[in-house]
Amino acid sequence: MTRTDSDSWDLATSVGATATMVAAQRALATSGPDKLINDPWAAPLVRAVGIDFFTRMVDGDIPVVEGGEFDPIRMGHGMGVRTRFFDEHFLSATSSGIRQAVILASGLDSRAYRLDWPAGTVVYEVDLPEVIEFKTTTLRDLGAEPTAERRTVAIDLRDDWPTALRAAGFNPQAPTVWSAEGLLIYLQPDAQDALFDTIKSLSAPGSRVACEFISDTSVFASPAWREHREKMSALGFEVEIGDLIYHGERNHIIEYLTGAGWTVTGRQVRDLYAECGLEYGDDELAIAFDDMTYLSAVLPGPAV
Ligand SMILES: C[S@@+](CC[C@H](N)C(=O)[O-])C[C@H]1O[C@@H](n2cnc3c(N)ncnc32)[C@H](O)[C@@H]1O
């Protein structure tokens, strides 16, 4: 499916299905004896969306062939490492006193329901209206209770989301901890810059932001990725990530944020695996993605 400037989706279609895909991976990271995270809402949310492949994935109904492409442990590790990075980003910011969090492109992220937020923390979730509505009603029906004050902002990040965020009560004078997890490659390069410009304009000193950084999105057109994709396709996997992302040149995020006054720290995916006691791997697919970097940036200012 070709992207357009005003395209839209729910959790079963287009970019929305990628939110279901990563939630299915969080469900895998939550299961098993060496589970990396505990996201009890991931599997129920995935089942509620109802994409057959992902439901079978979280239910353990996709056959694992030794040496085959579908490797639930590997998939769980990849998402578990990523989830832990962003969990720590939020928990470290709140333990330093920040009480305002904004999860951009929140998808089926259940942090507002599962992290141990300090009292008084307000968590804003921003995503398209159908995505926000689905998660809110599904979790309510499942009996989930937010662990912070959760406020939703149902809007496209290509529209005037700062106005909507302020209308929901966001206070730009207070330091904020932001995340843009699994989002940037789905934005046009200029929309990525605009997003960071806006985050900066809404960030009081001491604010923090975290995101992933893939220096070259052509990895999603690489032979290693195509081969992986074809094997997954044979199992019923239908999300064409390569068609959903915007390819081509975009600003180098570390340089962009640094130029805007943020102090940026980058951690390679391989190092994050090691910190979790895991081997990153050295097959073609692992190597294709091994410059993936997880960034956290702080806007210098007084500690809160
Ligand atoms: C790969 S999912 C990541 C979801 C979530 N951050 C996570 O890691 O579980 C991509 C998310 O980005 C959201 N997204 C992409 N472009 C968006 C836009 N222009 N406005 C709002 N949300 C957007 C999608 O709706 C989807 O929820």
Ligand as a Chemical Component Dictionary entry (heavy atoms), coordinates in Angstrom:
data_LIG
# 
_chem_comp.id                   LIG 
_chem_comp.type                 NON-POLYMER 
_chem_comp.pdbx_formal_charge   0 
_chem_comp.three_letter_code    LIG 
# 
loop_
_chem_comp_atom.comp_id 
_chem_comp_atom.atom_id 
_chem_comp_atom.alt_atom_id 
_chem_comp_atom.type_symbol 
_chem_comp_atom.charge 
_chem_comp_atom.model_Cartn_x 
_chem_comp_atom.model_Cartn_y 
_chem_comp_atom.model_Cartn_z 
_chem_comp_atom.pdbx_ordinal 
LIG C1  C1  C 0  5.475  0.502  14.962 1  
LIG S1  S1  S 1  4.067  1.238  15.716 2  
LIG C2  C2  C 0  4.790  1.708  17.288 3  
LIG C3  C3  C 0  3.759  1.853  18.352 4  
LIG C4  C4  C 0  4.339  2.045  19.759 5  
LIG N1  N1  N 0  5.196  3.190  19.841 6  
LIG C5  C5  C 0  5.088  0.799  20.190 7  
LIG O1  O1  O 0  6.326  0.800  20.135 8  
LIG O2  O2  O -1 4.429  -0.178 20.538 9  
LIG C6  C6  C 0  3.903  2.786  14.866 10 
LIG C7  C7  C 0  2.855  3.688  15.483 11 
LIG O3  O3  O 0  3.038  4.984  14.937 12 
LIG C8  C8  C 0  1.783  5.576  14.795 13 
LIG N2  N2  N 0  1.929  6.642  13.820 14 
LIG C9  C9  C 0  2.645  6.627  12.679 15 
LIG N3  N3  N 0  2.495  7.769  12.019 16 
LIG C10 C10 C 0  1.662  8.539  12.769 17 
LIG C11 C11 C 0  1.116  9.831  12.609 18 
LIG N4  N4  N 0  1.363  10.559 11.534 19 
LIG N5  N5  N 0  0.317  10.305 13.574 20 
LIG C12 C12 C 0  0.038  9.555  14.686 21 
LIG N6  N6  N 0  0.529  8.323  14.880 22 
LIG C13 C13 C 0  1.324  7.821  13.928 23 
LIG C14 C14 C 0  0.906  4.430  14.335 24 
LIG O4  O4  O 0  -0.469 4.684  14.460 25 
LIG C15 C15 C 0  1.408  3.299  15.210 26 
LIG O5  O5  O 0  0.686  3.228  16.406 27 
# 
loop_
_chem_comp_bond.comp_id 
_chem_comp_bond.atom_id_1 
_chem_comp_bond.atom_id_2 
_chem_comp_bond.value_order 
_chem_comp_bond.pdbx_ordinal 
LIG C1  S1  SING 1  
LIG S1  C2  SING 2  
LIG S1  C6  SING 3  
LIG C2  C3  SING 4  
LIG C3  C4  SING 5  
LIG C4  N1  SING 6  
LIG C4  C5  SING 7  
LIG C5  O1  DOUB 8  
LIG C5  O2  SING 9  
LIG C6  C7  SING 10 
LIG C7  O3  SING 11 
LIG C7  C15 SING 12 
LIG O3  C8  SING 13 
LIG C8  N2  SING 14 
LIG C8  C14 SING 15 
LIG N2  C9  SING 16 
LIG N2  C13 SING 17 
LIG C9  N3  DOUB 18 
LIG N3  C10 SING 19 
LIG C10 C11 SING 20 
LIG C10 C13 DOUB 21 
LIG C11 N4  SING 22 
LIG C11 N5  DOUB 23 
LIG N5  C12 SING 24 
LIG C12 N6  DOUB 25 
LIG N6  C13 SING 26 
LIG C14 O4  SING 27 
LIG C14 C15 SING 28 
LIG C15 O5  SING 29 
# 
